[in-house]
Amino acid sequence: MPKNFIAQTTYFLQEGRENLEECLKIAFQAAEQHNVRKIIIFTARGEGVQIALRDFHSQNQYAHVQLVAVTFPADKYFTDAEKKPITVEISDDVASVLSANNVPIVKAHLPFDAVEPSAAQKTQVGRGYSLVGEALNMFCGSMSLCVQAITLACDAGHVAPHEHVIALTSDTAILASAAVTRKMLSRLVIREILCKPAILTIGRNETSPIVLESTDGESPKQLIASASEQGLKK
């Protein structure tokens, strides 16, 4: 029996929406390879789910994959670059498209978001779980969203505990064994990181990535560094 296996991880040179199509492609290919039957997509407005339905789920080799959409809870507060309130939600039209394609929408409080205190209290409640989210953000800003998407889908009954699923955002995808939120720390297992940003242009404000080629005489390896953080020059 082999004692190891080699799996590919794709690294993006930036965080964000521009990686969405490639992230979906990687997720669906991994689902076929690992015989995973459910893909959970964390989505703000439903765009990723619509692309998944149009470009991938419509293909015969992916038709068996069940999609689950997880989104932000109702009344979550968002602002634009000028700090003005904006609405971020799945519209009724998009929700109708998802419903017609049997894609459930899970909308619930995110486990890593602290609970707002009452006027009588000065500290936030439920801060412990938010620290778990911040720790996951060391991998990238979307890692915590992938984990929360899995637990919320499991809480809602769309995914069974211990079921292997793929969860993704616009720039990160993982293969994991699912668990409900209350048993997340003892039961949830991240099996593989399928793709993630190497340069955290949003979460850590990293800029100007540099690609350094190794000189060991072997196959060309590439090391990623940020000029702003490391002070490196070409």
FIKOLZA-1660 file (N, C-alpha, C; in steps of 0.1 Angstrom, whole numbers, plus 5000, padded with zeros to 4 digits):
% residues 234
   i   px   py   pz ch aa at
   1 5008 4988 5000  A  M  N
   1 5000 5000 5000  A  M CA
   1 5009 5012 5000  A  M  C
   2 5007 5022 4991  A  P  N
   2 5015 5034 4990  A  P CA
   2 5013 5042 5003  A  P  C
   3 5024 5049 5007  A  K  N
   3 5024 5057 5019  A  K CA
   3 5022 5072 5016  A  K  C
   4 5022 5075 5003  A  N  N
   4 5020 5089 5000  A  N CA
   4 5014 5091 4986  A  N  C
   5 5009 5103 4983  A  F  N
   5 5005 5105 4969  A  F CA
   5 5008 5120 4966  A  F  C
   6 5009 5123 4954  A  I  N
   6 5012 5137 4949  A  I CA
   6 5000 5143 4943  A  I  C
   7 4997 5155 4948  A  A  N
   7 4985 5162 4943  A  A CA
   7 4989 5176 4939  A  A  C
   8 4983 5181 4929  A  Q  N
   8 4987 5194 4924  A  Q CA
   8 4979 5205 4931  A  Q  C
   9 4985 5216 4934  A  T  N
   9 4979 5228 4939  A  T CA
   9 4982 5240 4930  A  T  C
  10 4972 5247 4926  A  T  N
  10 4974 5259 4917  A  T CA
  10 4974 5271 4926  A  T  C
  11 4984 5279 4923  A  Y  N
  11 4986 5292 4931  A  Y CA
  11 4984 5304 4922  A  Y  C
  12 4975 5313 4926  A  F  N
  12 4972 5325 4919  A  F CA
  12 4981 5336 4924  A  F  C
  13 4985 5346 4915  A  L  N
  13 4993 5357 4919  A  L CA
  13 4986 5369 4924  A  L  C
  14 4973 5367 4927  A  Q  N
  14 4964 5377 4933  A  Q CA
  14 4952 5371 4938  A  Q  C
  15 4946 5378 4947  A  E  N
  15 4933 5374 4953  A  E CA
  15 4922 5380 4944  A  E  C
  16 4910 5374 4945  A  G  N
  16 4898 5381 4939  A  G CA
  16 4891 5374 4928  A  G  C
  17 4881 5381 4923  A  R  N
  17 4872 5377 4913  A  R CA
  17 4878 5372 4900  A  R  C
  18 4889 5377 4896  A  E  N
  18 4895 5374 4883  A  E CA
  18 4900 5359 4882  A  E  C
  19 4900 5353 4894  A  N  N
  19 4904 5338 4894  A  N CA
  19 4892 5329 4894  A  N  C
  20 4880 5334 4893  A  L  N
  20 4868 5326 4895  A  L CA
  20 4866 5315 4885  A  L  C
  21 4868 5318 4872  A  E  N
  21 4865 5308 4862  A  E CA
  21 4876 5296 4864  A  E  C
  22 4888 5300 4866  A  E  N
  22 4898 5289 4868  A  E CA
  22 4896 5281 4880  A  E  C
  23 4892 5288 4891  A  C  N
  23 4889 5281 4903  A  C CA
  23 4878 5271 4902  A  C  C
  24 4867 5275 4894  A  L  N
  24 4856 5266 4892  A  L CA
  24 4861 5254 4883  A  L  C
  25 4869 5257 4873  A  K  N
  25 4874 5246 4865  A  K CA
  25 4882 5236 4873  A  K  C
  26 4891 5241 4882  A  I  N
  26 4899 5232 4891  A  I CA
  26 4890 5224 4900  A  I  C
  27 4880 5230 4905  A  A  N
  27 4870 5224 4915  A  A CA
  27 4863 5212 4908  A  A  C
  28 4858 5215 4896  A  F  N
  28 4850 5204 4889  A  F CA
  28 4859 5193 4884  A  F  C
  29 4871 5196 4880  A  Q  N
  29 4880 5186 4876  A  Q CA
  29 4884 5177 4888  A  Q  C
  30 4886 5183 4899  A  A  N
  30 4889 5176 4912  A  A CA
  30 4877 5167 4916  A  A  C
  31 4865 5172 4914  A  A  N
  31 4853 5165 4918  A  A CA
  31 4852 5152 4910  A  A  C
  32 4855 5153 4897  A  E  N
  32 4855 5141 4889  A  E CA
  32 4866 5131 4892  A  E  C
  33 4878 5137 4895  A  Q  N
  33 4889 5128 4899  A  Q CA
  33 4887 5121 4912  A  Q  C
  34 4881 5127 4922  A  H  N
  34 4880 5122 4935  A  H CA
  34 4866 5116 4937  A  H  C
  35 4857 5116 4927  A  N  N
  35 4844 5111 4928  A  N CA
  35 4836 5118 4939  A  N  C
  36 4838 5131 4939  A  V  N
  36 4830 5139 4949  A  V CA
  36 4817 5144 4942  A  V  C
  37 4806 5142 4949  A  R  N
  37 4793 5145 4943  A  R CA
  37 4787 5158 4947  A  R  C
  38 4794 5166 4956  A  K  N
  38 4788 5179 4959  A  K CA
  38 4799 5190 4959  A  K  C
  39 4796 5201 4953  A  I  N
  39 4804 5213 4954  A  I CA
  39 4797 5224 4960  A  I  C
  40 4803 5230 4970  A  I  N
  40 4797 5241 4978  A  I CA
  40 4804 5254 4973  A  I  C
  41 4796 5263 4969  A  I  N
  41 4801 5276 4964  A  I CA
  41 4797 5287 4974  A  I  C
  42 4807 5294 4980  A  F  N
  42 4803 5306 4987  A  F CA
  42 4802 5317 4978  A  F  C
  43 4791 5324 4978  A  T  N
  43 4788 5334 4968  A  T CA
  43 4781 5346 4974  A  T  C
  44 4785 5358 4970  A  A  N
  44 4778 5370 4975  A  A CA
  44 4766 5373 4967  A  A  C
  45 4767 5372 4954  A  R  N
  45 4755 5376 4945  A  R CA
  45 4751 5364 4936  A  R  C
  46 4757 5353 4937  A  G  N
  46 4753 5341 4929  A  G CA
  46 4760 5340 4916  A  G  C
  47 4769 5348 4913  A  E  N
  47 4776 5348 4900  A  E CA
  47 4784 5335 4898  A  E  C
  48 4791 5331 4908  A  G  N
  48 4799 5318 4907  A  G CA
  48 4790 5306 4904  A  G  C
  49 4779 5306 4910  A  V  N
  49 4770 5294 4908  A  V CA
  49 4764 5295 4894  A  V  C
  50 4760 5306 4889  A  Q  N
  50 4755 5307 4876  A  Q CA
  50 4766 5303 4865  A  Q  C
  51 4778 5307 4867  A  I  N
  51 4789 5303 4858  A  I CA
  51 4791 5288 4859  A  I  C
  52 4790 5282 4871  A  A  N
  52 4791 5268 4873  A  A CA
  52 4781 5260 4866  A  A  C
  53 4768 5265 4866  A  L  N
  53 4757 5259 4859  A  L CA
  53 4759 5260 4844  A  L  C
  54 4763 5271 4839  A  R  N
  54 4764 5273 4825  A  R CA
  54 4776 5266 4819  A  R  C
  55 4787 5267 4825  A  D  N
  55 4800 5263 4818  A  D CA
  55 4804 5249 4822  A  D  C
  56 4799 5244 4834  A  F  N
  56 4804 5231 4839  A  F CA
  56 4793 5220 4841  A  F  C
  57 4784 5224 4849  A  H  N
  57 4773 5215 4852  A  H CA
  57 4766 5210 4840  A  H  C
  58 4766 5218 4830  A  S  N
  58 4759 5214 4817  A  S CA
  58 4766 5203 4809  A  S  C
  59 4779 5200 4813  A  Q  N
  59 4787 5190 4807  A  Q CA
  59 4784 5176 4813  A  Q  C
  60 4784 5166 4804  A  N  N
  60 4779 5153 4809  A  N CA
  60 4788 5147 4820  A  N  C
  61 4801 5150 4820  A  Q  N
  61 4809 5144 4831  A  Q CA
  61 4807 5151 4844  A  Q  C
  62 4801 5162 4844  A  Y  N
  62 4798 5169 4857  A  Y CA
  62 4783 5170 4861  A  Y  C
  63 4775 5164 4853  A  A  N
  63 4760 5165 4855  A  A CA
  63 4756 5159 4868  A  A  C
  64 4764 5149 4873  A  H  N
  64 4760 5143 4886  A  H CA
  64 4763 5151 4898  A  H  C
  65 4771 5162 4896  A  V  N
  65 4775 5170 4908  A  V CA
  65 4764 5179 4913  A  V  C
  66 4761 5178 4926  A  Q  N
  66 4751 5186 4932  A  Q CA
  66 4758 5199 4937  A  Q  C
  67 4752 5211 4933  A  L  N
  67 4757 5223 4937  A  L CA
  67 4749 5228 4950  A  L  C
  68 4757 5235 4959  A  V  N
  68 4750 5241 4970  A  V CA
  68 4756 5255 4971  A  V  C
  69 4747 5265 4972  A  A  N
  69 4752 5279 4973  A  A CA
  69 4751 5283 4988  A  A  C
  70 4761 5289 4993  A  V  N
  70 4761 5295 5006  A  V CA
  70 4764 5310 5005  A  V  C
  71 4757 5318 5012  A  T  N
  71 4758 5332 5011  A  T CA
  71 4758 5339 5025  A  T  C
  72 4760 5352 5024  A  F  N
  72 4760 5360 5037  A  F CA
  72 4746 5361 5043  A  F  C
  73 4745 5362 5056  A  P  N
  73 4731 5363 5062  A  P CA
  73 4724 5376 5058  A  P  C
  74 4711 5376 5060  A  A  N
  74 4703 5388 5058  A  A CA
  74 4708 5399 5067  A  A  C
  75 4707 5411 5063  A  D  N
  75 4710 5423 5071  A  D CA
  75 4725 5425 5074  A  D  C
  76 4733 5417 5067  A  K  N
  76 4748 5419 5069  A  K CA
  76 4752 5433 5063  A  K  C
  77 4760 5440 5070  A  Y  N
  77 4763 5454 5066  A  Y CA
  77 4775 5455 5057  A  Y  C
  78 4774 5461 5045  A  F  N
  78 4785 5462 5036  A  F CA
  78 4786 5477 5032  A  F  C
  79 4798 5481 5029  A  T  N
  79 4801 5495 5024  A  T CA
  79 4810 5495 5012  A  T  C
  80 4809 5505 5004  A  D  N
  80 4818 5506 4992  A  D CA
  80 4831 5513 4996  A  D  C
  81 4839 5516 4986  A  A  N
  81 4852 5522 4989  A  A CA
  81 4851 5536 4996  A  A  C
  82 4840 5542 4994  A  E  N
  82 4838 5555 5001  A  E CA
  82 4830 5554 5014  A  E  C
  83 4829 5541 5019  A  K  N
  83 4823 5538 5032  A  K CA
  83 4808 5541 5032  A  K  C
  84 4802 5541 5020  A  K  N
  84 4788 5542 5019  A  K CA
  84 4781 5529 5019  A  K  C
  85 4769 5527 5025  A  P  N
  85 4763 5514 5026  A  P CA
  85 4758 5509 5012  A  P  C
  86 4761 5497 5009  A  I  N
  86 4756 5490 4997  A  I CA
  86 4749 5477 5000  A  I  C
  87 4741 5473 4990  A  T  N
  87 4734 5460 4992  A  T CA
  87 4742 5449 4985  A  T  C
  88 4745 5438 4992  A  V  N
  88 4752 5427 4986  A  V CA
  88 4743 5415 4989  A  V  C
  89 4736 5409 4979  A  E  N
  89 4728 5398 4981  A  E CA
  89 4725 5391 4968  A  E  C
  90 4719 5379 4969  A  I  N
  90 4715 5372 4957  A  I CA
  90 4701 5377 4953  A  I  C
  91 4700 5383 4941  A  S  N
  91 4687 5389 4937  A  S CA
  91 4677 5378 4935  A  S  C
  92 4664 5382 4935  A  D  N
  92 4653 5373 4933  A  D CA
  92 4654 5366 4919  A  D  C
  93 4659 5373 4909  A  D  N
  93 4660 5367 4896  A  D CA
  93 4671 5356 4896  A  D  C
  94 4682 5358 4902  A  V  N
  94 4693 5348 4903  A  V CA
  94 4688 5336 4912  A  V  C
  95 4681 5340 4923  A  A  N
  95 4676 5329 4932  A  A CA
  95 4666 5320 4924  A  A  C
  96 4658 5326 4915  A  S  N
  96 4649 5318 4907  A  S CA
  96 4657 5308 4898  A  S  C
  97 4668 5313 4892  A  V  N
  97 4676 5305 4883  A  V CA
  97 4682 5293 4891  A  V  C
  98 4687 5296 4903  A  L  N
  98 4693 5285 4911  A  L CA
  98 4682 5275 4915  A  L  C
  99 4670 5280 4919  A  S  N
  99 4659 5271 4923  A  S CA
  99 4655 5262 4911  A  S  C
 100 4655 5268 4899  A  A  N
 100 4651 5260 4888  A  A CA
 100 4661 5249 4885  A  A  C
 101 4673 5251 4889  A  N  N
 101 4684 5241 4887  A  N CA
 101 4686 5233 4900  A  N  C
 102 4677 5233 4909  A  N  N
 102 4678 5225 4922  A  N CA
 102 4690 5228 4930  A  N  C
 103 4694 5241 4930  A  V  N
 103 4706 5245 4938  A  V CA
 103 4700 5252 4951  A  V  C
 104 4702 5246 4962  A  P  N
 104 4697 5252 4974  A  P CA
 104 4706 5264 4978  A  P  C
 105 4700 5274 4985  A  I  N
 105 4707 5286 4990  A  I CA
 105 4707 5285 5005  A  I  C
 106 4719 5285 5011  A  V  N
 106 4720 5286 5025  A  V CA
 106 4724 5300 5029  A  V  C
 107 4716 5306 5037  A  K  N
 107 4718 5320 5042  A  K CA
 107 4717 5320 5057  A  K  C
 108 4729 5322 5064  A  A  N
 108 4729 5320 5078  A  A CA
 108 4741 5328 5084  A  A  C
 109 4740 5331 5097  A  H  N
 109 4751 5338 5103  A  H CA
 109 4764 5330 5102  A  H  C
 110 4775 5337 5098  A  L  N
 110 4788 5330 5096  A  L CA
 110 4794 5327 5110  A  L  C
 111 4798 5314 5112  A  P  N
 111 4803 5310 5125  A  P CA
 111 4815 5318 5130  A  P  C
 112 4823 5324 5121  A  F  N
 112 4835 5331 5125  A  F CA
 112 4832 5346 5128  A  F  C
 113 4820 5350 5125  A  D  N
 113 4816 5364 5128  A  D CA
 113 4812 5365 5143  A  D  C
 114 4818 5375 5150  A  A  N
 114 4814 5377 5164  A  A CA
 114 4799 5382 5165  A  A  C
 115 4793 5379 5176  A  V  N
 115 4779 5383 5178  A  V CA
 115 4780 5397 5184  A  V  C
 116 4771 5406 5178  A  E  N
 116 4771 5420 5183  A  E CA
 116 4766 5421 5197  A  E  C
 117 4773 5429 5205  A  P  N
 117 4769 5430 5220  A  P CA
 117 4756 5438 5221  A  P  C
 118 4750 5437 5233  A  S  N
 118 4739 5446 5236  A  S CA
 118 4745 5459 5241  A  S  C
 119 4737 5469 5243  A  A  N
 119 4742 5482 5247  A  A CA
 119 4748 5481 5261  A  A  C
 120 4744 5471 5269  A  A  N
 120 4750 5470 5282  A  A CA
 120 4764 5464 5283  A  A  C
 121 4768 5458 5272  A  Q  N
 121 4781 5451 5271  A  Q CA
 121 4791 5459 5263  A  Q  C
 122 4803 5458 5266  A  K  N
 122 4814 5466 5259  A  K CA
 122 4822 5457 5250  A  K  C
 123 4821 5444 5251  A  T  N
 123 4829 5435 5243  A  T CA
 123 4820 5426 5234  A  T  C
 124 4826 5421 5223  A  Q  N
 124 4818 5412 5215  A  Q CA
 124 4817 5398 5220  A  Q  C
 125 4806 5392 5217  A  V  N
 125 4803 5378 5222  A  V CA
 125 4807 5369 5211  A  V  C
 126 4812 5357 5214  A  G  N
 126 4816 5347 5204  A  G CA
 126 4829 5350 5197  A  G  C
 127 4838 5357 5204  A  R  N
 127 4851 5361 5198  A  R CA
 127 4860 5349 5195  A  R  C
 128 4858 5338 5203  A  G  N
 128 4867 5327 5201  A  G CA
 128 4867 5321 5187  A  G  C
 129 4855 5319 5181  A  Y  N
 129 4855 5314 5168  A  Y CA
 129 4860 5323 5157  A  Y  C
 130 4859 5336 5160  A  S  N
 130 4865 5346 5150  A  S CA
 130 4880 5345 5149  A  S  C
 131 4886 5341 5160  A  L  N
 131 4901 5339 5160  A  L CA
 131 4904 5327 5152  A  L  C
 132 4896 5317 5151  A  V  N
 132 4898 5306 5142  A  V CA
 132 4898 5311 5127  A  V  C
 133 4889 5320 5124  A  G  N
 133 4888 5325 5111  A  G CA
 133 4900 5334 5108  A  G  C
 134 4905 5341 5117  A  E  N
 134 4917 5349 5115  A  E CA
 134 4929 5340 5113  A  E  C
 135 4930 5329 5120  A  A  N
 135 4941 5320 5117  A  A CA
 135 4940 5314 5103  A  A  C
 136 4929 5310 5099  A  L  N
 136 4927 5305 5085  A  L CA
 136 4931 5316 5075  A  L  C
 137 4929 5328 5078  A  N  N
 137 4932 5339 5069  A  N CA
 137 4947 5340 5066  A  N  C
 138 4956 5333 5074  A  M  N
 138 4970 5332 5071  A  M CA
 138 4972 5325 5058  A  M  C
 139 4963 5316 5054  A  F  N
 139 4964 5309 5041  A  F CA
 139 4960 5318 5030  A  F  C
 140 4949 5325 5032  A  C  N
 140 4943 5335 5023  A  C CA
 140 4930 5339 5028  A  C  C
 141 4925 5350 5023  A  G  N
 141 4913 5356 5029  A  G CA
 141 4900 5347 5027  A  G  C
 142 4901 5338 5016  A  S  N
 142 4889 5330 5013  A  S CA
 142 4889 5317 5021  A  S  C
 143 4900 5313 5027  A  M  N
 143 4900 5300 5033  A  M CA
 143 4890 5298 5044  A  M  C
 144 4888 5309 5052  A  S  N
 144 4878 5308 5063  A  S CA
 144 4864 5307 5057  A  S  C
 145 4861 5314 5045  A  L  N
 145 4848 5313 5039  A  L CA
 145 4845 5299 5034  A  L  C
 146 4856 5292 5028  A  C  N
 146 4854 5278 5024  A  C CA
 146 4850 5269 5036  A  C  C
 147 4857 5271 5047  A  V  N
 147 4854 5262 5058  A  V CA
 147 4840 5265 5064  A  V  C
 148 4836 5278 5065  A  Q  N
 148 4823 5282 5070  A  Q CA
 148 4812 5277 5060  A  Q  C
 149 4815 5277 5047  A  A  N
 149 4805 5273 5038  A  A CA
 149 4802 5258 5040  A  A  C
 150 4812 5250 5043  A  I  N
 150 4810 5236 5045  A  I CA
 150 4802 5233 5058  A  I  C
 151 4805 5240 5068  A  T  N
 151 4798 5238 5081  A  T CA
 151 4783 5242 5080  A  T  C
 152 4781 5254 5073  A  L  N
 152 4767 5258 5072  A  L CA
 152 4759 5249 5063  A  L  C
 153 4765 5244 5052  A  A  N
 153 4758 5235 5043  A  A CA
 153 4755 5222 5051  A  A  C
 154 4764 5218 5060  A  C  N
 154 4762 5206 5068  A  C CA
 154 4751 5209 5078  A  C  C
 155 4751 5221 5085  A  D  N
 155 4741 5224 5094  A  D CA
 155 4727 5224 5088  A  D  C
 156 4726 5228 5075  A  A  N
 156 4713 5229 5068  A  A CA
 156 4709 5215 5063  A  A  C
 157 4717 5205 5064  A  G  N
 157 4713 5192 5060  A  G CA
 157 4715 5189 5045  A  G  C
 158 4722 5198 5038  A  H  N
 158 4725 5196 5024  A  H CA
 158 4738 5187 5022  A  H  C
 159 4746 5186 5032  A  V  N
 159 4758 5178 5032  A  V CA
 159 4758 5169 5045  A  V  C
 160 4762 5157 5044  A  A  N
 160 4762 5148 5056  A  A CA
 160 4775 5149 5063  A  A  C
 161 4775 5148 5076  A  P  N
 161 4788 5148 5083  A  P CA
 161 4797 5137 5078  A  P  C
 162 4810 5140 5077  A  H  N
 162 4820 5131 5071  A  H CA
 162 4820 5129 5056  A  H  C
 163 4810 5135 5050  A  E  N
 163 4809 5135 5035  A  E CA
 163 4820 5143 5029  A  E  C
 164 4827 5138 5019  A  H  N
 164 4837 5145 5012  A  H CA
 164 4831 5155 5002  A  H  C
 165 4835 5167 5003  A  V  N
 165 4829 5178 4994  A  V CA
 165 4841 5187 4990  A  V  C
 166 4838 5195 4980  A  I  N
 166 4847 5205 4975  A  I CA
 166 4840 5219 4978  A  I  C
 167 4847 5228 4985  A  A  N
 167 4841 5241 4988  A  A CA
 167 4850 5251 4981  A  A  C
 168 4844 5262 4975  A  L  N
 168 4852 5272 4968  A  L CA
 168 4846 5286 4970  A  L  C
 169 4855 5295 4967  A  T  N
 169 4851 5309 4966  A  T CA
 169 4855 5314 4952  A  T  C
 170 4858 5326 4950  A  S  N
 170 4863 5331 4937  A  S CA
 170 4877 5328 4935  A  S  C
 171 4885 5325 4945  A  D  N
 171 4900 5323 4943  A  D CA
 171 4906 5311 4951  A  D  C
 172 4897 5304 4958  A  T  N
 172 4902 5293 4967  A  T CA
 172 4893 5281 4966  A  T  C
 173 4899 5269 4965  A  A  N
 173 4890 5257 4966  A  A CA
 173 4897 5246 4974  A  A  C
 174 4890 5239 4982  A  I  N
 174 4895 5229 4991  A  I CA
 174 4886 5216 4990  A  I  C
 175 4893 5205 4992  A  L  N
 175 4886 5192 4993  A  L CA
 175 4886 5189 5008  A  L  C
 176 4874 5186 5014  A  A  N
 176 4873 5184 5028  A  A CA
 176 4863 5174 5032  A  A  C
 177 4865 5168 5044  A  S  N
 177 4855 5160 5050  A  S CA
 177 4846 5168 5059  A  S  C
 178 4833 5169 5057  A  A  N
 178 4824 5179 5063  A  A CA
 178 4821 5176 5077  A  A  C
 179 4817 5186 5084  A  A  N
 179 4812 5186 5098  A  A CA
 179 4803 5197 5101  A  A  C
 180 4794 5195 5110  A  V  N
 180 4785 5206 5114  A  V CA
 180 4793 5216 5122  A  V  C
 181 4788 5228 5123  A  T  N
 181 4795 5239 5130  A  T CA
 181 4800 5236 5144  A  T  C
 182 4791 5230 5152  A  R  N
 182 4794 5227 5166  A  R CA
 182 4805 5217 5168  A  R  C
 183 4807 5209 5157  A  K  N
 183 4818 5198 5158  A  K CA
 183 4829 5201 5148  A  K  C
 184 4830 5213 5143  A  M  N
 184 4840 5217 5133  A  M CA
 184 4854 5215 5138  A  M  C
 185 4857 5219 5150  A  L  N
 185 4871 5218 5155  A  L CA
 185 4876 5204 5157  A  L  C
 186 4867 5195 5159  A  S  N
 186 4871 5181 5162  A  S CA
 186 4868 5172 5151  A  S  C
 187 4860 5176 5141  A  R  N
 187 4856 5166 5130  A  R CA
 187 4860 5170 5116  A  R  C
 188 4860 5183 5113  A  L  N
 188 4862 5188 5099  A  L CA
 188 4877 5186 5096  A  L  C
 189 4879 5180 5084  A  V  N
 189 4893 5177 5079  A  V CA
 189 4894 5183 5065  A  V  C
 190 4904 5191 5063  A  I  N
 190 4908 5196 5050  A  I CA
 190 4918 5187 5044  A  I  C
 191 4913 5179 5034  A  R  N
 191 4922 5169 5027  A  R CA
 191 4932 5175 5018  A  R  C
 192 4927 5184 5009  A  E  N
 192 4936 5190 5000  A  E CA
 192 4933 5205 4997  A  E  C
 193 4943 5213 4995  A  I  N
 193 4941 5226 4990  A  I CA
 193 4942 5226 4975  A  I  C
 194 4932 5227 4967  A  L  N
 194 4932 5226 4953  A  L CA
 194 4938 5238 4946  A  L  C
 195 4934 5250 4951  A  C  N
 195 4940 5262 4946  A  C CA
 195 4938 5273 4956  A  C  C
 196 4947 5283 4956  A  K  N
 196 4946 5294 4965  A  K CA
 196 4955 5305 4960  A  K  C
 197 4953 5318 4964  A  P  N
 197 4963 5328 4961  A  P CA
 197 4976 5327 4968  A  P  C
 198 4987 5329 4962  A  A  N
 198 5000 5329 4968  A  A CA
 198 5004 5343 4973  A  A  C
 199 4999 5353 4966  A  I  N
 199 5001 5367 4970  A  I CA
 199 4987 5372 4975  A  I  C
 200 4987 5377 4987  A  L  N
 200 4975 5381 4994  A  L CA
 200 4973 5396 4991  A  L  C
 201 4968 5399 4979  A  T  N
 201 4967 5413 4975  A  T CA
 201 4956 5420 4982  A  T  C
 202 4946 5413 4987  A  I  N
 202 4935 5419 4994  A  I CA
 202 4936 5418 5010  A  I  C
 203 4938 5405 5014  A  G  N
 203 4938 5403 5028  A  G CA
 203 4950 5408 5036  A  G  C
 204 4962 5409 5029  A  R  N
 204 4974 5414 5035  A  R CA
 204 4980 5426 5027  A  R  C
 205 4972 5431 5017  A  N  N
 205 4977 5443 5009  A  N CA
 205 4990 5441 5003  A  N  C
 206 4994 5428 4999  A  E  N
 206 5006 5426 4993  A  E CA
 206 5006 5431 4978  A  E  C
 207 5017 5436 4973  A  T  N
 207 5017 5441 4959  A  T CA
 207 5030 5436 4953  A  T  C
 208 5031 5439 4940  A  S  N
 208 5043 5437 4932  A  S CA
 208 5050 5424 4934  A  S  C
 209 5043 5413 4930  A  P  N
 209 5049 5400 4932  A  P CA
 209 5061 5398 4923  A  P  C
 210 5071 5391 4928  A  I  N
 210 5083 5388 4921  A  I CA
 210 5084 5373 4919  A  I  C
 211 5088 5369 4907  A  V  N
 211 5090 5355 4905  A  V CA
 211 5105 5352 4904  A  V  C
 212 5109 5343 4913  A  L  N
 212 5123 5340 4914  A  L CA
 212 5125 5325 4909  A  L  C
 213 5134 5323 4899  A  E  N
 213 5136 5309 4894  A  E CA
 213 5148 5303 4902  A  E  C
 214 5147 5291 4906  A  S  N
 214 5157 5284 4913  A  S CA
 214 5169 5281 4904  A  S  C
 215 5181 5280 4910  A  T  N
 215 5193 5277 4902  A  T CA
 215 5199 5264 4906  A  T  C
 216 5191 5254 4910  A  D  N
 216 5197 5242 4915  A  D CA
 216 5199 5232 4904  A  D  C
 217 5197 5236 4891  A  G  N
 217 5200 5227 4880  A  G CA
 217 5189 5217 4877  A  G  C
 218 5179 5217 4885  A  E  N
 218 5168 5207 4884  A  E CA
 218 5157 5214 4876  A  E  C
 219 5145 5208 4877  A  S  N
 219 5133 5214 4870  A  S CA
 219 5131 5228 4876  A  S  C
 220 5127 5237 4867  A  P  N
 220 5126 5251 4872  A  P CA
 220 5115 5252 4883  A  P  C
 221 5119 5256 4894  A  K  N
 221 5110 5259 4905  A  K CA
 221 5108 5274 4906  A  K  C
 222 5097 5278 4911  A  Q  N
 222 5094 5293 4912  A  Q CA
 222 5091 5296 4926  A  Q  C
 223 5097 5306 4932  A  L  N
 223 5094 5311 4945  A  L CA
 223 5087 5324 4944  A  L  C
 224 5077 5326 4951  A  I  N
 224 5069 5339 4951  A  I CA
 224 5072 5347 4963  A  I  C
 225 5076 5360 4960  A  A  N
 225 5078 5369 4971  A  A CA
 225 5072 5382 4967  A  A  C
 226 5069 5390 4977  A  S  N
 226 5063 5403 4975  A  S CA
 226 5074 5414 4978  A  S  C
 227 5075 5423 4968  A  A  N
 227 5085 5433 4969  A  A CA
 227 5082 5442 4981  A  A  C
 228 5070 5445 4983  A  S  N
 228 5066 5455 4994  A  S CA
 228 5069 5449 5007  A  S  C
 229 5068 5436 5009  A  E  N
 229 5070 5429 5022  A  E CA
 229 5085 5425 5024  A  E  C
 230 5091 5420 5013  A  Q  N
 230 5104 5415 5015  A  Q CA
 230 5116 5424 5011  A  Q  C
 231 5113 5435 5003  A  G  N
 231 5123 5444 4999  A  G CA
 231 5132 5438 4989  A  G  C
 232 5127 5429 4981  A  L  N
 232 5135 5422 4971  A  L CA
 232 5135 5430 4958  A  L  C
 233 5145 5428 4950  A  K  N
 233 5146 5435 4937  A  K CA
 233 5150 5424 4926  A  K  C
 234 5145 5427 4914  A  K  N
 234 5149 5417 4903  A  K CA
 234 5164 5419 4900  A  K  C
% end
